[in-house]
Amino acid sequence: MSTKLLVVALALTAIASASARPDGPPPPPPYGPPPSYKEPGMPFEFAYAVKDDYTGNDFDHAENSDGKITSGSYRVVLPDGRTQKVTFSADHHNGYVAQVEYEGDAQYPAPAPSYPAPAPPAYPPPPPPPTYA
């Protein structure tokens, strides 16, 4: 009998403590806005080039920066046969400024099917419709 009373008392205590609500609005979140850091620019310089006659890949890219102004150029052979050359500069005042030039004339070969036309199907003639006498 005493164990039943103990269980009932514990259940009532659990119910009473679980139903208690805090008064007032919730506390503010424990975090604030992320810190902002003014990071100085890092000078760099790089370049690469690819010329592969087997696949037809032909492009290059060169870029350098003094930490404030980034400038460079890149070149690529387009699918229509022209060469596109881009010379650019970028900074925090003017943004990205590019000069684009094209060399050569665009060539568009006549489209040709990549596979032959299918042969007409060789189906047997349909059976004659049924007749009723």
N, CA, C and O atoms as a GROMACS GRO file, in nm:
protein
  532
    1MET      N    1   0.081  -0.119   0.000
    1MET     CA    2   0.000   0.000   0.000
    1MET      C    3   0.085   0.125   0.000
    1MET      O    4   0.054   0.224  -0.066
    2SER      N    5   0.195   0.119   0.076
    2SER     CA    6   0.282   0.237   0.082
    2SER      C    7   0.351   0.262  -0.052
    2SER      O    8   0.380   0.377  -0.086
    3THR      N    9   0.378   0.156  -0.127
    3THR     CA   10   0.440   0.177  -0.258
    3THR      C   11   0.343   0.244  -0.354
    3THR      O   12   0.383   0.324  -0.438
    4LYS      N   13   0.212   0.210  -0.340
    4LYS     CA   14   0.112   0.274  -0.425
    4LYS      C   15   0.105   0.423  -0.393
    4LYS      O   16   0.096   0.506  -0.484
    5LEU      N   17   0.108   0.457  -0.265
    5LEU     CA   18   0.105   0.597  -0.226
    5LEU      C   19   0.230   0.670  -0.274
    5LEU      O   20   0.224   0.785  -0.318
    6LEU      N   21   0.343   0.602  -0.266
    6LEU     CA   22   0.468   0.663  -0.312
    6LEU      C   23   0.463   0.689  -0.463
    6LEU      O   24   0.505   0.795  -0.509
    7VAL      N   25   0.411   0.593  -0.540
    7VAL     CA   26   0.401   0.609  -0.685
    7VAL      C   27   0.305   0.723  -0.718
    7VAL      O   28   0.334   0.804  -0.806
    8VAL      N   29   0.190   0.731  -0.649
    8VAL     CA   30   0.094   0.837  -0.674
    8VAL      C   31   0.154   0.972  -0.638
    8VAL      O   32   0.135   1.069  -0.710
    9ALA      N   33   0.227   0.980  -0.528
    9ALA     CA   34   0.288   1.106  -0.487
    9ALA      C   35   0.394   1.150  -0.588
    9ALA      O   36   0.401   1.267  -0.623
   10LEU      N   37   0.474   1.056  -0.635
   10LEU     CA   38   0.575   1.090  -0.736
   10LEU      C   39   0.510   1.134  -0.866
   10LEU      O   40   0.558   1.227  -0.931
   11ALA      N   41   0.400   1.069  -0.906
   11ALA     CA   42   0.331   1.108  -1.028
   11ALA      C   43   0.273   1.248  -1.016
   11ALA      O   44   0.284   1.327  -1.110
   12LEU      N   45   0.212   1.279  -0.902
   12LEU     CA   46   0.158   1.412  -0.881
   12LEU      C   47   0.268   1.518  -0.880
   12LEU      O   48   0.249   1.628  -0.933
   13THR      N   49   0.382   1.486  -0.822
   13THR     CA   50   0.494   1.579  -0.820
   13THR      C   51   0.545   1.603  -0.962
   13THR      O   52   0.575   1.717  -1.000
   14ALA      N   53   0.554   1.497  -1.041
   14ALA     CA   54   0.601   1.511  -1.179
   14ALA      C   55   0.504   1.595  -1.261
   14ALA      O   56   0.547   1.679  -1.340
   15ILE      N   57   0.374   1.572  -1.243
   15ILE     CA   58   0.275   1.649  -1.317
   15ILE      C   59   0.280   1.796  -1.277
   15ILE      O   60   0.272   1.884  -1.363
   16ALA      N   61   0.292   1.823  -1.148
   16ALA     CA   62   0.294   1.961  -1.102
   16ALA      C   63   0.418   2.035  -1.151
   16ALA      O   64   0.410   2.152  -1.187
   17SER      N   65   0.532   1.967  -1.153
   17SER     CA   66   0.654   2.036  -1.198
   17SER      C   67   0.658   2.049  -1.350
   17SER      O   68   0.719   2.144  -1.401
   18ALA      N   69   0.596   1.958  -1.423
   18ALA     CA   70   0.598   1.965  -1.569
   18ALA      C   71   0.503   2.071  -1.622
   18ALA      O   72   0.527   2.126  -1.730
   19SER      N   73   0.397   2.100  -1.552
   19SER     CA   74   0.300   2.195  -1.603
   19SER      C   75   0.334   2.339  -1.570
   19SER      O   76   0.265   2.430  -1.615
   20ALA      N   77   0.438   2.363  -1.493
   20ALA     CA   78   0.475   2.500  -1.458
   20ALA      C   79   0.537   2.569  -1.579
   20ALA      O   80   0.627   2.514  -1.643
   21ARG      N   81   0.487   2.690  -1.612
   21ARG     CA   82   0.540   2.766  -1.724
   21ARG      C   83   0.615   2.887  -1.672
   21ARG      O   84   0.574   2.946  -1.571
   22PRO      N   85   0.723   2.925  -1.737
   22PRO     CA   86   0.791   3.047  -1.693
   22PRO      C   87   0.709   3.169  -1.733
   22PRO      O   88   0.643   3.169  -1.837
   23ASP      N   89   0.713   3.271  -1.652
   23ASP     CA   90   0.640   3.394  -1.682
   23ASP      C   91   0.729   3.487  -1.764
   23ASP      O   92   0.851   3.489  -1.744
   24GLY      N   93   0.670   3.563  -1.854
   24GLY     CA   94   0.744   3.662  -1.931
   24GLY      C   95   0.788   3.609  -2.066
   24GLY      O   96   0.769   3.492  -2.098
   25PRO      N   97   0.846   3.697  -2.145
   25PRO     CA   98   0.891   3.658  -2.280
   25PRO      C   99   1.015   3.570  -2.271
   25PRO      O  100   1.084   3.568  -2.169
   26PRO      N  101   1.044   3.498  -2.378
   26PRO     CA  102   1.165   3.414  -2.377
   26PRO      C  103   1.290   3.501  -2.374
   26PRO      O  104   1.287   3.616  -2.418
   27PRO      N  105   1.398   3.447  -2.325
   27PRO     CA  106   1.522   3.526  -2.319
   27PRO      C  107   1.577   3.550  -2.460
   27PRO      O  108   1.546   3.473  -2.552
   28PRO      N  109   1.657   3.653  -2.479
   28PRO     CA  110   1.714   3.678  -2.612
   28PRO      C  111   1.813   3.567  -2.648
   28PRO      O  112   1.869   3.502  -2.559
   29PRO      N  113   1.835   3.546  -2.777
   29PRO     CA  114   1.930   3.441  -2.816
   29PRO      C  115   2.070   3.473  -2.766
   29PRO      O  116   2.106   3.590  -2.751
   30PRO      N  117   2.149   3.369  -2.740
   30PRO     CA  118   2.282   3.392  -2.682
   30PRO      C  119   2.387   3.435  -2.784
   30PRO      O  120   2.505   3.445  -2.750
   31TYR      N  121   2.348   3.461  -2.907
   31TYR     CA  122   2.445   3.500  -3.008
   31TYR      C  123   2.412   3.638  -3.063
   31TYR      O  124   2.299   3.686  -3.050
   32GLY      N  125   2.509   3.701  -3.121
   32GLY     CA  126   2.491   3.833  -3.179
   32GLY      C  127   2.525   3.829  -3.326
   32GLY      O  128   2.543   3.721  -3.382
   33PRO      N  129   2.535   3.944  -3.389
   33PRO     CA  130   2.573   3.945  -3.530
   33PRO      C  131   2.716   3.897  -3.547
   33PRO      O  132   2.799   3.915  -3.457
   34PRO      N  133   2.747   3.835  -3.660
   34PRO     CA  134   2.884   3.786  -3.680
   34PRO      C  135   2.982   3.903  -3.689
   34PRO      O  136   2.948   4.010  -3.739
   35PRO      N  137   3.101   3.882  -3.641
   35PRO     CA  138   3.200   3.991  -3.649
   35PRO      C  139   3.243   4.012  -3.794
   35PRO      O  140   3.249   3.917  -3.872
   36SER      N  141   3.273   4.135  -3.827
   36SER     CA  142   3.323   4.164  -3.962
   36SER      C  143   3.469   4.207  -3.949
   36SER      O  144   3.506   4.287  -3.864
   37TYR      N  145   3.549   4.152  -4.036
   37TYR     CA  146   3.692   4.180  -4.034
   37TYR      C  147   3.731   4.248  -4.164
   37TYR      O  148   3.690   4.203  -4.272
   38LYS      N  149   3.808   4.351  -4.158
   38LYS     CA  150   3.861   4.416  -4.277
   38LYS      C  151   3.992   4.347  -4.309
   38LYS      O  152   4.094   4.372  -4.244
   39GLU      N  153   3.989   4.262  -4.409
   39GLU     CA  154   4.107   4.185  -4.444
   39GLU      C  155   4.180   4.255  -4.559
   39GLU      O  156   4.117   4.290  -4.659
   40PRO      N  157   4.308   4.275  -4.546
   40PRO     CA  158   4.383   4.337  -4.656
   40PRO      C  159   4.396   4.239  -4.773
   40PRO      O  160   4.400   4.117  -4.753
   41GLY      N  161   4.403   4.293  -4.894
   41GLY     CA  162   4.421   4.209  -5.011
   41GLY      C  163   4.560   4.146  -5.012
   41GLY      O  164   4.656   4.203  -4.962
   42MET      N  165   4.566   4.029  -5.070
   42MET     CA  166   4.694   3.957  -5.079
   42MET      C  167   4.744   3.963  -5.222
   42MET      O  168   4.670   3.928  -5.314
   43PRO      N  169   4.867   4.007  -5.244
   43PRO     CA  170   4.921   4.006  -5.380
   43PRO      C  171   4.942   3.863  -5.429
   43PRO      O  172   4.980   3.775  -5.353
   44PHE      N  173   4.916   3.843  -5.558
   44PHE     CA  174   4.937   3.711  -5.616
   44PHE      C  175   4.963   3.727  -5.765
   44PHE      O  176   4.943   3.833  -5.824
   45GLU      N  177   5.008   3.617  -5.824
   45GLU     CA  178   5.030   3.612  -5.969
   45GLU      C  179   5.025   3.466  -6.011
   45GLU      O  180   5.088   3.380  -5.948
   46PHE      N  181   4.951   3.437  -6.118
   46PHE     CA  182   4.949   3.301  -6.170
   46PHE      C  183   4.918   3.305  -6.319
   46PHE      O  184   4.869   3.404  -6.372
   47ALA      N  185   4.948   3.194  -6.385
   47ALA     CA  186   4.919   3.179  -6.527
   47ALA      C  187   4.917   3.031  -6.561
   47ALA      O  188   4.987   2.951  -6.499
   48TYR      N  189   4.836   2.995  -6.660
   48TYR     CA  190   4.837   2.859  -6.712
   48TYR      C  191   4.793   2.863  -6.857
   48TYR      O  192   4.730   2.959  -6.902
   49ALA      N  193   4.825   2.757  -6.930
   49ALA     CA  194   4.787   2.747  -7.070
   49ALA      C  195   4.767   2.600  -7.105
   49ALA      O  196   4.835   2.513  -7.052
   50VAL      N  197   4.672   2.575  -7.194
   50VAL     CA  198   4.644   2.439  -7.241
   50VAL      C  199   4.635   2.445  -7.392
   50VAL      O  200   4.562   2.528  -7.448
   51LYS      N  201   4.708   2.357  -7.460
   51LYS     CA  202   4.697   2.343  -7.605
   51LYS      C  203   4.705   2.195  -7.635
   51LYS      O  204   4.812   2.134  -7.628
   52ASP      N  205   4.591   2.137  -7.668
   52ASP     CA  206   4.583   1.994  -7.694
   52ASP      C  207   4.522   1.975  -7.833
   52ASP      O  208   4.402   1.994  -7.853
   53ASP      N  209   4.606   1.938  -7.930
   53ASP     CA  210   4.558   1.922  -8.067
   53ASP      C  211   4.464   1.804  -8.082
   53ASP      O  212   4.376   1.805  -8.168
   54TYR      N  213   4.480   1.702  -7.999
   54TYR     CA  214   4.396   1.584  -8.010
   54TYR      C  215   4.250   1.616  -7.978
   54TYR      O  216   4.160   1.576  -8.052
   55THR      N  217   4.226   1.689  -7.869
   55THR     CA  218   4.089   1.722  -7.830
   55THR      C  219   4.044   1.858  -7.881
   55THR      O  220   3.925   1.887  -7.879
   56GLY      N  221   4.136   1.941  -7.927
   56GLY     CA  222   4.101   2.073  -7.975
   56GLY      C  223   4.095   2.178  -7.866
   56GLY      O  224   4.055   2.292  -7.891
   57ASN      N  225   4.134   2.142  -7.744
   57ASN     CA  226   4.135   2.240  -7.635
   57ASN      C  227   4.252   2.336  -7.655
   57ASN      O  228   4.365   2.294  -7.675
   58ASP      N  229   4.222   2.466  -7.648
   58ASP     CA  230   4.325   2.568  -7.664
   58ASP      C  231   4.280   2.691  -7.586
   58ASP      O  232   4.195   2.766  -7.633
   59PHE      N  233   4.337   2.712  -7.467
   59PHE     CA  234   4.300   2.828  -7.386
   59PHE      C  235   4.414   2.862  -7.292
   59PHE      O  236   4.501   2.780  -7.266
   60ASP      N  237   4.412   2.985  -7.240
   60ASP     CA  238   4.511   3.026  -7.140
   60ASP      C  239   4.450   3.133  -7.050
   60ASP      O  240   4.347   3.193  -7.082
   61HIS      N  241   4.516   3.157  -6.939
   61HIS     CA  242   4.469   3.254  -6.840
   61HIS      C  243   4.590   3.303  -6.763
   61HIS      O  244   4.674   3.224  -6.720
   62ALA      N  245   4.599   3.434  -6.744
   62ALA     CA  246   4.706   3.495  -6.664
   62ALA      C  247   4.641   3.605  -6.580
   62ALA      O  248   4.558   3.681  -6.629
   63GLU      N  249   4.681   3.612  -6.454
   63GLU     CA  250   4.620   3.709  -6.364
   63GLU      C  251   4.721   3.749  -6.258
   63GLU      O  252   4.803   3.668  -6.216
   64ASN      N  253   4.716   3.876  -6.215
   64ASN     CA  254   4.803   3.921  -6.106
   64ASN      C  255   4.732   4.030  -6.027
   64ASN      O  256   4.638   4.093  -6.076
   65SER      N  257   4.777   4.049  -5.905
   65SER     CA  258   4.717   4.148  -5.816
   65SER      C  259   4.824   4.206  -5.726
   65SER      O  260   4.916   4.137  -5.684
   66ASP      N  261   4.810   4.335  -5.696
   66ASP     CA  262   4.900   4.398  -5.600
   66ASP      C  263   4.834   4.408  -5.462
   66ASP      O  264   4.888   4.473  -5.373
   67GLY      N  265   4.719   4.347  -5.445
   67GLY     CA  266   4.646   4.353  -5.320
   67GLY      C  267   4.529   4.449  -5.327
   67GLY      O  268   4.438   4.442  -5.244
   68LYS      N  269   4.530   4.539  -5.424
   68LYS     CA  270   4.420   4.635  -5.439
   68LYS      C  271   4.353   4.622  -5.575
   68LYS      O  272   4.231   4.621  -5.584
   69ILE      N  273   4.433   4.612  -5.681
   69ILE     CA  274   4.379   4.601  -5.816
   69ILE      C  275   4.422   4.467  -5.875
   69ILE      O  276   4.540   4.431  -5.872
   70THR      N  277   4.325   4.394  -5.928
   70THR     CA  278   4.352   4.267  -5.994
   70THR      C  279   4.335   4.288  -6.143
   70THR      O  280   4.236   4.347  -6.188
   71SER      N  281   4.431   4.241  -6.220
   71SER     CA  282   4.421   4.254  -6.366
   71SER      C  283   4.473   4.126  -6.429
   71SER      O  284   4.548   4.050  -6.369
   72GLY      N  285   4.430   4.104  -6.553
   72GLY     CA  286   4.475   3.985  -6.622
   72GLY      C  287   4.407   3.971  -6.756
   72GLY      O  288   4.342   4.063  -6.806
   73SER      N  289   4.422   3.852  -6.813
   73SER     CA  290   4.361   3.823  -6.942
   73SER      C  291   4.341   3.674  -6.955
   73SER      O  292   4.407   3.594  -6.888
   74TYR      N  293   4.248   3.637  -7.042
   74TYR     CA  294   4.232   3.497  -7.077
   74TYR      C  295   4.190   3.488  -7.223
   74TYR      O  296   4.135   3.583  -7.280
   75ARG      N  297   4.215   3.372  -7.281
   75ARG     CA  298   4.189   3.348  -7.423
   75ARG      C  299   4.134   3.207  -7.437
   75ARG      O  300   4.179   3.114  -7.371
   76VAL      N  301   4.036   3.193  -7.525
   76VAL     CA  302   3.977   3.062  -7.549
   76VAL      C  303   3.932   3.053  -7.695
   76VAL      O  304   3.887   3.152  -7.753
   77VAL      N  305   3.946   2.935  -7.753
   77VAL     CA  306   3.897   2.911  -7.889
   77VAL      C  307   3.752   2.865  -7.876
   77VAL      O  308   3.723   2.766  -7.809
   78LEU      N  309   3.662   2.938  -7.942
   78LEU     CA  310   3.520   2.910  -7.934
   78LEU      C  311   3.481   2.798  -8.031
   78LEU      O  312   3.556   2.769  -8.124
   79PRO      N  313   3.366   2.733  -8.009
   79PRO     CA  314   3.325   2.624  -8.098
   79PRO      C  315   3.304   2.668  -8.243
   79PRO      O  316   3.312   2.584  -8.333
   80ASP      N  317   3.277   2.798  -8.267
   80ASP     CA  318   3.256   2.842  -8.405
   80ASP      C  319   3.387   2.878  -8.475
   80ASP      O  320   3.383   2.929  -8.587
   81GLY      N  321   3.501   2.854  -8.412
   81GLY     CA  322   3.631   2.875  -8.475
   81GLY      C  323   3.697   3.007  -8.441
   81GLY      O  324   3.815   3.025  -8.471
   82ARG      N  325   3.625   3.101  -8.380
   82ARG     CA  326   3.685   3.228  -8.341
   82ARG      C  327   3.765   3.213  -8.212
   82ARG      O  328   3.746   3.117  -8.137
   83THR      N  329   3.854   3.308  -8.189
   83THR     CA  330   3.929   3.314  -8.064
   83THR      C  331   3.879   3.434  -7.985
   83THR      O  332   3.877   3.546  -8.036
   84GLN      N  333   3.840   3.410  -7.862
   84GLN     CA  334   3.792   3.518  -7.776
   84GLN      C  335   3.904   3.555  -7.680
   84GLN      O  336   3.957   3.470  -7.609
   85LYS      N  337   3.939   3.684  -7.677
   85LYS     CA  338   4.041   3.735  -7.585
   85LYS      C  339   3.975   3.836  -7.492
   85LYS      O  340   3.908   3.928  -7.538
   86VAL      N  341   3.994   3.819  -7.362
   86VAL     CA  342   3.937   3.908  -7.262
   86VAL      C  343   4.051   3.964  -7.179
   86VAL      O  344   4.130   3.889  -7.122
   87THR      N  345   4.058   4.095  -7.171
   87THR     CA  346   4.153   4.164  -7.083
   87THR      C  347   4.069   4.235  -6.978
   87THR      O  348   3.974   4.306  -7.012
   88PHE      N  349   4.102   4.218  -6.850
   88PHE     CA  350   4.016   4.270  -6.746
   88PHE      C  351   4.096   4.333  -6.633
   88PHE      O  352   4.215   4.309  -6.617
   89SER      N  353   4.026   4.414  -6.555
   89SER     CA  354   4.079   4.467  -6.429
   89SER      C  355   3.962   4.473  -6.332
   89SER      O  356   3.847   4.489  -6.372
   90ALA      N  357   3.993   4.460  -6.204
   90ALA     CA  358   3.889   4.462  -6.101
   90ALA      C  359   3.945   4.527  -5.976
   90ALA      O  360   4.058   4.500  -5.934
   91ASP      N  361   3.864   4.615  -5.917
   91ASP     CA  362   3.899   4.675  -5.789
   91ASP      C  363   3.770   4.708  -5.715
   91ASP      O  364   3.661   4.686  -5.767
   92HIS      N  365   3.783   4.762  -5.594
   92HIS     CA  366   3.664   4.790  -5.513
   92HIS      C  367   3.594   4.918  -5.556
   92HIS      O  368   3.481   4.942  -5.513
   93HIS      N  369   3.656   4.999  -5.639
   93HIS     CA  370   3.594   5.124  -5.682
   93HIS      C  371   3.518   5.107  -5.814
   93HIS      O  372   3.402   5.147  -5.824
   94ASN      N  373   3.583   5.049  -5.915
   94ASN     CA  374   3.523   5.035  -6.048
   94ASN      C  375   3.456   4.900  -6.071
   94ASN      O  376   3.380   4.886  -6.167
   95GLY      N  377   3.481   4.803  -5.987
   95GLY     CA  378   3.426   4.669  -6.008
   95GLY      C  379   3.505   4.595  -6.115
   95GLY      O  380   3.623   4.621  -6.135
   96TYR      N  381   3.438   4.503  -6.182
   96TYR     CA  382   3.500   4.421  -6.287
   96TYR      C  383   3.480   4.491  -6.421
   96TYR      O  384   3.366   4.514  -6.462
   97VAL      N  385   3.589   4.525  -6.488
   97VAL     CA  386   3.583   4.592  -6.618
   97VAL      C  387   3.657   4.503  -6.717
   97VAL      O  388   3.775   4.474  -6.700
   98ALA      N  389   3.586   4.461  -6.823
   98ALA     CA  390   3.645   4.369  -6.920
   98ALA      C  391   3.640   4.428  -7.060
   98ALA      O  392   3.544   4.496  -7.096
   99GLN      N  393   3.743   4.401  -7.137
   99GLN     CA  394   3.748   4.435  -7.279
   99GLN      C  395   3.753   4.303  -7.355
   99GLN      O  396   3.846   4.224  -7.338
  100VAL      N  397   3.653   4.278  -7.438
  100VAL     CA  398   3.641   4.151  -7.508
  100VAL      C  399   3.669   4.174  -7.655
  100VAL      O  400   3.613   4.265  -7.716
  101GLU      N  401   3.756   4.092  -7.713
  101GLU     CA  402   3.790   4.098  -7.855
  101GLU      C  403   3.774   3.960  -7.916
  101GLU      O  404   3.795   3.859  -7.849
  102TYR      N  405   3.738   3.957  -8.043
  102TYR     CA  406   3.725   3.831  -8.116
  102TYR      C  407   3.817   3.835  -8.236
  102TYR      O  408   3.828   3.937  -8.304
  103GLU      N  409   3.883   3.724  -8.262
  103GLU     CA  410   3.969   3.711  -8.380
  103GLU      C  411   3.913   3.601  -8.468
  103GLU      O  412   3.865   3.498  -8.419
  104GLY      N  413   3.918   3.622  -8.598
  104GLY     CA  414   3.870   3.523  -8.692
  104GLY      C  415   3.723   3.541  -8.723
  104GLY      O  416   3.656   3.626  -8.664
  105ASP      N  417   3.674   3.460  -8.814
  105ASP     CA  418   3.535   3.463  -8.856
  105ASP      C  419   3.464   3.338  -8.806
  105ASP      O  420   3.522   3.230  -8.802
  106ALA      N  421   3.339   3.355  -8.770
  106ALA     CA  422   3.261   3.241  -8.724
  106ALA      C  423   3.230   3.150  -8.842
  106ALA      O  424   3.193   3.197  -8.950
  107GLN      N  425   3.246   3.021  -8.822
  107GLN     CA  426   3.220   2.923  -8.926
  107GLN      C  427   3.114   2.827  -8.874
  107GLN      O  428   3.130   2.764  -8.770
  108TYR      N  429   3.006   2.817  -8.949
  108TYR     CA  430   2.897   2.729  -8.911
  108TYR      C  431   2.880   2.625  -9.021
  108TYR      O  432   2.818   2.654  -9.123
  109PRO      N  433   2.934   2.505  -9.004
  109PRO     CA  434   2.919   2.404  -9.108
  109PRO      C  435   2.772   2.361  -9.120
  109PRO      O  436   2.696   2.368  -9.024
  110ALA      N  437   2.737   2.317  -9.240
  110ALA     CA  438   2.600   2.272  -9.262
  110ALA      C  439   2.571   2.152  -9.173
  110ALA      O  440   2.655   2.063  -9.160
  111PRO      N  441   2.455   2.148  -9.112
  111PRO     CA  442   2.424   2.034  -9.025
  111PRO      C  443   2.410   1.907  -9.106
  111PRO      O  444   2.352   1.908  -9.215
  112ALA      N  445   2.462   1.801  -9.055
  112ALA     CA  446   2.453   1.671  -9.121
  112ALA      C  447   2.403   1.571  -9.018
  112ALA      O  448   2.443   1.576  -8.902
  113PRO      N  449   2.316   1.479  -9.060
  113PRO     CA  450   2.268   1.380  -8.963
  113PRO      C  451   2.383   1.291  -8.917
  113PRO      O  452   2.473   1.258  -8.995
  114SER      N  453   2.378   1.255  -8.794
  114SER     CA  454   2.486   1.172  -8.740
  114SER      C  455   2.457   1.024  -8.755
  114SER      O  456   2.539   0.941  -8.716
  115TYR      N  457   2.342   0.991  -8.810
  115TYR     CA  458   2.307   0.852  -8.830
  115TYR      C  459   2.220   0.843  -8.955
  115TYR      O  460   2.155   0.942  -8.991
  116PRO      N  461   2.216   0.727  -9.022
  116PRO     CA  462   2.134   0.716  -9.143
  116PRO      C  463   1.985   0.712  -9.108
  116PRO      O  464   1.947   0.680  -8.995
  117ALA      N  465   1.902   0.745  -9.206
  117ALA     CA  466   1.758   0.739  -9.185
  117ALA      C  467   1.717   0.593  -9.165
  117ALA      O  468   1.775   0.504  -9.228
  118PRO      N  469   1.619   0.567  -9.080
  118PRO     CA  470   1.580   0.428  -9.056
  118PRO      C  471   1.511   0.369  -9.179
  118PRO      O  472   1.445   0.438  -9.256
  119ALA      N  473   1.528   0.239  -9.195
  119ALA     CA  474   1.464   0.168  -9.306
  119ALA      C  475   1.315   0.157  -9.276
  119ALA      O  476   1.276   0.149  -9.160
  120PRO      N  477   1.232   0.157  -9.379
  120PRO     CA  478   1.089   0.142  -9.353
  120PRO      C  479   1.062   0.004  -9.290
  120PRO      O  480   1.129  -0.093  -9.324
  121PRO      N  481   0.965  -0.005  -9.200
  121PRO     CA  482   0.939  -0.133  -9.133
  121PRO      C  483   0.884  -0.236  -9.232
  121PRO      O  484   0.812  -0.201  -9.326
  122ALA      N  485   0.918  -0.360  -9.209
  122ALA     CA  486   0.874  -0.469  -9.297
  122ALA      C  487   0.768  -0.550  -9.223
  122ALA      O  488   0.794  -0.663  -9.181
  123TYR      N  489   0.649  -0.492  -9.208
  123TYR     CA  490   0.541  -0.562  -9.140
  123TYR      C  491   0.461  -0.641  -9.244
  123TYR      O  492   0.449  -0.598  -9.358
  124PRO      N  493   0.408  -0.755  -9.205
  124PRO     CA  494   0.320  -0.826  -9.299
  124PRO      C  495   0.188  -0.749  -9.314
  124PRO      O  496   0.152  -0.672  -9.224
  125PRO      N  497   0.118  -0.768  -9.423
  125PRO     CA  498  -0.009  -0.696  -9.440
  125PRO      C  499  -0.109  -0.741  -9.333
  125PRO      O  500  -0.102  -0.855  -9.285
  126PRO      N  501  -0.202  -0.654  -9.295
  126PRO     CA  502  -0.297  -0.693  -9.191
  126PRO      C  503  -0.394  -0.799  -9.243
  126PRO      O  504  -0.418  -0.809  -9.363
  127PRO      N  505  -0.446  -0.876  -9.152
  127PRO     CA  506  -0.542  -0.979  -9.197
  127PRO      C  507  -0.671  -0.912  -9.247
  127PRO      O  508  -0.704  -0.801  -9.205
  128PRO      N  509  -0.742  -0.978  -9.336
  128PRO     CA  510  -0.865  -0.917  -9.387
  128PRO      C  511  -0.970  -0.908  -9.275
  128PRO      O  512  -0.969  -0.988  -9.182
  129PRO      N  513  -1.058  -0.810  -9.285
  129PRO     CA  514  -1.161  -0.799  -9.180
  129PRO      C  515  -1.257  -0.919  -9.187
  129PRO      O  516  -1.278  -0.977  -9.293
  130PRO      N  517  -1.312  -0.954  -9.074
  130PRO     CA  518  -1.403  -1.070  -9.075
  130PRO      C  519  -1.533  -1.037  -9.152
  130PRO      O  520  -1.579  -0.923  -9.155
  131THR      N  521  -1.588  -1.138  -9.212
  131THR     CA  522  -1.715  -1.122  -9.284
  131THR      C  523  -1.820  -1.208  -9.215
  131THR      O  524  -1.791  -1.316  -9.165
  132TYR      N  525  -1.942  -1.158  -9.212
  132TYR     CA  526  -2.051  -1.230  -9.148
  132TYR      C  527  -2.156  -1.260  -9.255
  132TYR      O  528  -2.197  -1.169  -9.327
  133ALA      N  529  -2.197  -1.381  -9.266
  133ALA     CA  530  -2.293  -1.418  -9.369
  133ALA      C  531  -2.435  -1.415  -9.320
  133ALA      O  532  -2.527  -1.444  -9.396
   0.00000   0.00000   0.00000
